[in-house]
Amino acid sequence: MPFTHNRFFKNHPRLITAAEGAYYTLSDGRRVFDALSGLWCCPLGHSPRAIVEAVQQQVAKLDFSPSFQMGHPAAFHLAERITTLAKREGDKVFLVNSGSEAVDTALKIAVAYHRARGEASRTRIIGRERAYHGVGMGGISVGGIPANRKMFAPLMIPGVDHLPHTFEPSKMGYSRGQPEWGLHLADELERLVALHDASNIAAVIVEPMQGSTGVIVPPKGYLQRLREICTRHGILLIFDEVITGFGRLGTPFAADFFAVRPDMITFAKAVNNAAVPLGGVIVDQAIHDAFMTGPDHLIEFFHGYTYSGHPLAVAAAHAALDLLPTALPHAASLSPVLEDCVHSLRGEPLVTDIRNLGLAAAIDVAPVPGMPALRAFQVFEQALQRGLMLRFTGETLAMAPPFISTIDEIKEMTETLREALRATAALG
Ligand SMILES: Cc1ncc(COP(=O)(O)O)c(C=O)c1O
């Protein structure tokens, strides 16, 4: 099973049999609140009628269309809708099937772009510690989660370096929104540029907000500073918006929230509310145009997937984009509610930090001595017994409730978590 304690799970299975709105149904019949919108990917709630019907109609009309040397109109229309939403008219979209594929695609575009422009030495990619960019060879290479990397070192792409992560609880503990401390960490990019020389660096890739490693919020000014440094040195800036794209921060993209224009944006998950796998890369028009050389009957970019732009995934995305204009302002209005709720857990047993941005939050809990990663799992189990499904990783519990949640559901989620924390502490 993906990222699962297989042996424990087989002895204690946790099975989901149905979903509706903001709730899952477990195999024993219990309804639980889906506090992470699936895996950050179902912000519109489960099985909204419009998405269900769009997929049903599409499978009857055009189930599959070859993605190589052929196309179908809805995919092109989707690309236009996505660039319009991102206020990047004229830019292009390359469709894939997951966040991992989006990241590997963006890295390939970056390196190939510089080569196409005659700067073939620009191959190095800069990632960041604690980053999660999926599990492709490119993604784990630029990613910064040691456990995802250590077994695969010989397979990783060479020529990668990492910025330091920005999480320092002693300086930013219990931050509400963006921390004041940490802007200087962006200047580490200048140090890496001095070390490797800009002429060898293709791109910098960062999650604007690090989601999977526990809602690590960028310090004020940090992303703007990265943008300035990249621009100064001709380095492409890639935002991995697989989690933040399509509204998680209350704006269509994190690029809007932070008012930073990256050269590429990777997305997946919420683009179509996860009804059918879909991801993609928004690519600056100038990058696209650099590939458009040579005889026009030849392929310009040797890359793509059988299921790129799959008609069912695209149909789901159109339906999701129809729902987003209503869902997004509601999500934005819930952000301060979530902030106040989660920070009310300060002082509860085991809690060592709380942070939030947009409609996302995380709390850290004190580890069980000598048993790393056990405590958050215990809290997860206590919460699940009480009707709340959180996400646990390491010593962190994350929440990213569906945009369709009510204020009362956010409050109830918080109170259930409070009970779960107290019950876990009572276990000793
Ligand atoms: C920022 C980011 N990039 C990439 C991925 C990988 O996406 P997938 O699991 O769809 O391959 C994730 C998944 O959580 C992610 O959070």
The ligand as an SDF file (V2000), in Angstrom:
LIG
                    3D

 16 16  0  0  0  0  0  0  0  0999 V2000
    3.3350   19.5870   -3.5830 C   0  0  0  0  0  0  0  0  0  0  0  0
    3.1010   18.2280   -4.1220 C   0  0  0  0  0  0  0  0  0  0  0  0
    3.6800   17.8560   -5.2670 N   0  0  0  0  0  0  0  0  0  0  0  0
    3.4940   16.6410   -5.8010 C   0  0  0  0  0  0  0  0  0  0  0  0
    2.6860   15.7240   -5.1790 C   0  0  0  0  0  0  0  0  0  0  0  0
    2.5060   14.3650   -5.7740 C   0  0  0  0  0  0  0  0  0  0  0  0
    1.2320   14.2080   -6.2560 O   0  0  0  0  0  0  0  0  0  0  0  0
    0.7180   12.7110   -6.6400 P   0  0  0  0  0  0  0  0  0  0  0  0
    0.5560   11.9670   -5.3760 O   0  0  0  0  0  0  0  0  0  0  0  0
   -0.5900   13.0030   -7.3510 O   0  0  0  0  0  0  0  0  0  0  0  0
    1.7200   12.1180   -7.5610 O   0  0  0  0  0  0  0  0  0  0  0  0
    2.0520   16.0640   -3.9870 C   0  0  0  0  0  0  0  0  0  0  0  0
    1.1690   15.0990   -3.2960 C   0  0  0  0  0  0  0  0  0  0  0  0
    0.7260   15.3080   -2.1960 O   0  0  0  0  0  0  0  0  0  0  0  0
    2.2790   17.3360   -3.4340 C   0  0  0  0  0  0  0  0  0  0  0  0
    1.7250   17.6940   -2.2720 O   0  0  0  0  0  0  0  0  0  0  0  0
  1  2  1  0
  2  3  1  0
  2 15  2  0
  3  4  2  0
  4  5  1  0
  5  6  1  0
  5 12  2  0
  6  7  1  0
  7  8  1  0
  8  9  2  0
  8 10  1  0
  8 11  1  0
 12 13  1  0
 12 15  1  0
 13 14  2  0
 15 16  1  0
M  END
$$$$
